[in-house]
Amino acid sequence: MNRDYNKVIHIHTDQKFVSDSNRFDGENFKNDILLIGEPAYNLNLSEENITVFKYSPNSVNHIVNRCMDADLVVVYGLDLIKARIIFNLPKEIPVAWRFFGYELYRFDMKMSLSETTSKYLEKSGTAKLKNFIKLSVKSLKSYLRWGTCSDTFHLGAIRNIDYFLCFSKHEYDLLASKWTDLPEFVRLPLSRSYKPEEQEFDKEKIVIIGNNRSSYNNNIDIIKLIESAENRSLYHFVLLFSYGEETNYSMKVREEVDNKPYYEVIDNFMTHDKFEGLYHNASAAVFNGYRQMALGNIFSALKNGVKIYLNDRNVVMEWLCSEGINIYPVSDLKKDIEENRITLTKFELNANAENFSKMIDSYTNTDFQLIFNNIIEERKMRIKKKVLIRD
C-alpha cells in the first residue's frame, strides 16, 4: 500500500495515558487511538481520533482487523486482552510495548516491598481462605470468558513483541537480567512540558508522599520515619491517594495518619493546574518504591525544583544520579526534617534544572520518531523486495 505517512495504531486500557500517543505526532505519522473500556471521564472522541471498544473477547477480532494495515502497533501496558490481540496479529506487523511496570514487577513482590509493608500485607488463615476462594472464582470466570485462567498469560505475548519502550536503559538492563526474552529497547523521550522554567527558591513546608494507594509505595516506612522526627508538626505532609485499589495496606496507612493535623490525604483526582500548583509550592517529595514507579510525579518534581527522596534500592535513583541530578536517599529524611533541610539549596536547584533540561534536550520526540520511521521504512523495503522476487 503506497501512502505518504506511517499508520500507527495505539491501544490503551487506561485513559490517563492516552496522551502518551502524542509522542508520534508528526508529519510522517497518522495516529489511530483505540481505548478499551468505558471512559472514566468525558473524551472528545472525534477530535482526539479515539475509538472506544468494550473490554471483552468480542472486541479482539475487531481490533485486530483495525490493525491489519498498520505500519506499527503500540500497546500501552500489557494485560490479557492486549496479549490476545498481539497473538492474533500477523508477525509482519511490528509491535511496540510501552512498559509501565506492573506487568513484570508484580511477579517478584520481594523485589518491591519492604519488610514493614510485607508484614501488613500478611493475611490471617481466614483471610487467606477468602482470598483463595476469590482468586479461584476470578480464575474460573477468566477461563469461561477468555479461555485461560492464568494471570501470566500476557508473558507469552512478550516473544511476539518487537520493541520495549521505557525511559531508562538502567531499568531495562535490570529487567533483562531477570526476564531474558525482553524485546529490543527503545528509549522514550521526556516531554518538553517538564522543561524547568525560572526556578523559585521560596517554598512552603510541604512534603509530598507517594503517588497512589499502592503498597509498592512502602508509605508506612515513611510515616514511621516522620513520626520519629521531633519537629514534624511544623510541616504539612500530603499523601497522594487519588487512584489505586483500596486494600488492607492503604487502610492501615490512613489509620497511621488519622487525627494528626500535619497530614493531608488527597483522595480525588486533581486538575492539572492543581497538581502542578501542589508541586510548585512543595519543598520535597518522597517516593519509597523499590521499583520504578511515579515517574510522572518525579518529572513534575524536577520541573518545579522540588527536593526528591528515593529509596537507594530503586533503579530510578541510579539513573537520575548518573545524569547529574541531585537525588537524596529516604534514610536522610528524618535528619533533614529535624534540621529544616527539606528544600534544595540554590546551587542544587540550579544544577537540577540545568541537568534535567539537558536530559530533555538530548533526546527529543524528533529523535524518537526518526527511529520508528527508519524501522517502518526498512520493513516496507523488505516487503517490496519479497514482492519483486515473487513476481
N, C-alpha and C positions, 0 to 999 in steps of 0.2 A: 504494500500500500504506500503510494507516494504522497507525502504531505510535508509541509514546511515547519512542522512542530513535532515535539515528542509528547505523546499522550501518557500522562501519569495518573493512575488510579490510587487514591488514598483511602484506606479502610480503617475507620475508627469505631471503638465501642465506648469511648469516654469523651463526652462533649467538651470537657475542659481543654483537650489537646487538639481540637480541630484546627486551631490557628497555627499549629506546627506545620501544617501543609504549606504555609506561606514561604517556607524555605525554597520551594520550587516555583515561586512566582518569578517569571522572567520570559523574555521574548521567545525562547526556544522550547517552552513547556506549556502544555494545556492541561490544567488540573481538573480532575473529576473526583469529588469528595463523597464517599459513602459512609453514612453514620448508621451503625447497627444498634438498635434500641431506641426507646422513646426519648426525645429530647427533654432534658431536665428543666430547661427554660426556653423562652422563645428564640427561634432562629429564623432569619430571613433566608429561607431555603433557596429561592430563585437567585437572590443577589449573591449568595455565597457559593452557588453551584453545588448544593448539597442534596443528596437523595437519601431518604431515611428508609431502612429496612427493619423488619421485626427480628429480634434475636431468636431465631428458630431454624431447624433443619431445612425448612421450605425455602429459606432465603439463600441458602448456599448456592444452588444452581443458578438462581437469578443473578447473584453477584459474580459468579464465575463467568457467566455469559457477558456481563458488562466488561469483564477484564480481557476478553479474548483478543481484542485488537489493541491492547495496551502495550506501550513500549517499556513500561515499568510499573510494578505494583508495590506500594509501600503499606505495610501493616504497622499500626501503632499499638504496641503491646502484642503479646502472643497468648491467646486463650484458645478454647476448644473450637469455637466457630471459625476463627481465623486459620487454625490448623486444618480444619476441614476444607476451607477454601483453597489453601496452599496445596493440599494433596490433590485437588481436582484441577489445578491449573496446568496447562501444558508446560513441560520442562523448559521450553524455549523462551518463556516469558520471565525475565529476571524479577526476583522478589527481594525487597529490602525490608529489614525489620528494625523499626525504631524501638530500641530496648529501653524499658522503664525500670526494671529491677526485680519486680515481684515474680517475673517468670522463672527466674533461677534461684534467687536468694531464699525463697521460701522452702527450698529443699535442703537447706543447711541452716537450720534455726540457731544452732550453737555458734555459727559464724556471726550471727546478727544480734543476739540477745545477751544482756548482762546477767550475772548470777541473780541479782535482785529481781529483774524482770522475770526470769525463768521461775523463780520461787513463787511470784504472784500469779503466774500462769498455771502452776500446778493445780490439778483438779483432784477433788476427793473421789473415793470409789464410786459414789452415786453419780457425781458429775461426769466421771469417765464413762460410766454405763450409758448415761443420757447422750453423751457426745457420740459414743459408738453407734447408738441407735439412730441418731440424727444423720451421721455420715452414711450409714447403711441405707437409709431411706433416700438420701440425696444420690447415692451411687445407683440405686435401683431406678430412680426417676431419670437419671442421666442415661442409663443403659436403654431404657424404654424409649427415650426421646432421641438420643444421639447414636445408639449402638455401641457405646463404650461407657464403662463405669470408672475408668482410670483418670485421675487428675494429672497424670503425667503424659497424657495423650499428645499434648502440644509439643512435647520434647522431640517426638519423632519427626515433626514437621521441620525442625531445625536443619536437617540434612537436605531439605528441598529449598532452603533459603540461600540466596547468593551473597547478601551484604548485611552487615551488622552495624547499625548506626548508633553511636554514642559519643559523648563529648571527650572522653579521656582514654588515651591509649593505656594509661596506667591501669584503669579499671578493666579494660578489655584483656590485658595480659593476665591480670589476676583471675578473671573468669575462665580464660582459655587454659589456665593451669589446672582447673577443676573439670571443665567441660571441653574436651579436646576437639569436638566436632563443630565448633562455632564457625559461622560464615566469615568471610573476609571483612576486616574492619574498615569502615569509612567514618572519618571524623565529622561530627556535626558542628556547624558554625554557631558561635554565640550571637544572639540577636543584638543588633545595634541599639535596640531600645534599652539595653542595660548599660550603655556607654555613660560613665560618670560625667556629670556636669560640674559646675563650680562647687567645690566641697565646702560644707558648713561645719565649723568646729563646735558651734553651740548646740549641744544635745541635751535631751531630757534624760532623767534617770530611769529609762525604760529598758527592760531586758526581755527579749522575745525568746520563748522556749518552744522548741519543736515546730512541726509543721502540720500535724494532724493527730488523730486519736490513736494511731497505730502503736503497738507495743515496741516496734522497731526503734522508736524514739528514745527508749530507756529513760523516760522522763522522771520516774520516781528517784532514780540515782541523782538527778539534777536537783530535785526538790530537797532531798536529804542534804546535799551539799549546801544549798541556800539556807536551809534551816539551821545549819551548824555555824553560819556566819552571824556575828554579833549584831551588826547594824543593818540587817536585811530589811527592816521595816522602812528604811529611807528610800527604798527602790520600789518600782512598780513592775511586777513580773507578769508578762502576758503569755498565756498558753493558747496556741492556735489549735482549736478543736473543731474546725468547721467541716471536716469530712473524715471518712474512715468509719469502720464498724465500731459500734458501742459494745465493749466487751467487759469482762470482769476487771481487766487491767485498766482500761480507761476509767471505769467507775472508781477504782482504787486511787487513780491519780486525782480525780475530783475530790474524793474523800480526804486526801492528803492536804489539799489547799482550801478546803471548805472552812468558812468563818475566819479566814486570815485576810485582812483587808488589803494587804500588799500584793495579792494575786488577783488576776482577772482571767476568766476563761471565756474565750470568744468562740461561740458555737455556730454562729451564722456566717455564711459567705459574705465577705466584704466586697464592696465595689472596688474596681481597680484603683480609683482615686484614694479611697480609704486605706487600702492595702499599702499603696505607695506612701501615703501620709504617715502610716504607722512606722515604716522603715525609715522615712525621712527624719522622724523625731527620735527614734530609738538610739540608744548608745551601743547596745550589744545584742547579739543573737546567739543562742546556744542550741546546737544540734548534736545530740548524743548518740546518733546512729552509728553502728559499727560498719554498716554497708552504705553504698551510695544511695542517697535519698535527699529530698528537699533542695535539689539543685536550683530550681526557680527562686526559692527563698534566699539561697546563698548568693545568687547573682544579684537579686534585688538589694541584699545587704551590702554587697560590694559597690553597687551603683550609688548607694546612699551613704557611704562612709561609715558603715556600722562595724564595730569590732566583732569578729566571728570566733566562736569557740567550737571546735570539733573534737571528737574523740580521736586520739592518735592511732587507733586501730583502723580508722576509716581511710580508704584509699584516696578519697577526695582531698583530705588534708595533705597527703603526699603529693598529689597532682598540683594543687594550688601553690603549695610552698615551693615546688620546683619551678613555678612560673614567677617567683619573686613576690608572691602575695603574703602579707603578714597574717598568719592564722595562729590561733592560740589553743593549747590543749585544755580540755574541760577541767583537768585537775588544777588549773590556775584560777578557776572561777571564784572559789571561796576567798582566797587571799586577795584577789582583785576587788571583790565586793567590800571587804573589810578595809582596804587601803584606798578605796574610791578610784580605782584604775580601770573601770569598765569602758572607758571611752578611749578611742585611738588618740595618740599624740598627733600633733600637726604633721610631724615628719612621717609617721606611719600612715596617716590619712592620705597624704600626697603620694607616697610611694605606692600604696594600694591602688589609688586612682590611675596613676601612670602605668603600672604594670598590668592592671586589668584592661585598660584601654589598648595596650599593646596586644594582649591576647585576642581581643575582639578584632582589631585591625589586621592581625597577622593571617587570618583565615576567615574569609567572608562568604556570604551566600553565593557570590560570583564564582569563587574557587570551588565551593561545594557543587554547584550546578555544572561547572566545567567537567568535573569528574564523571558525573552521570551522563552528561551529554556525550562524552567520549565513549563511555560504556555502551550507550544505546547505538551510537554510530558504528562502533565495531560490530555489534550484534547485527545491525542492518546489512553491513558488508558481508558478513558470514552467510546470512540468508540469501543475499543476492548471488554469491558465488555458488551456493548449492543449487540454486535455480538454473544458473548458466550451465553448470556441469550436467544437471539432469536433462536440460534441453539439448 
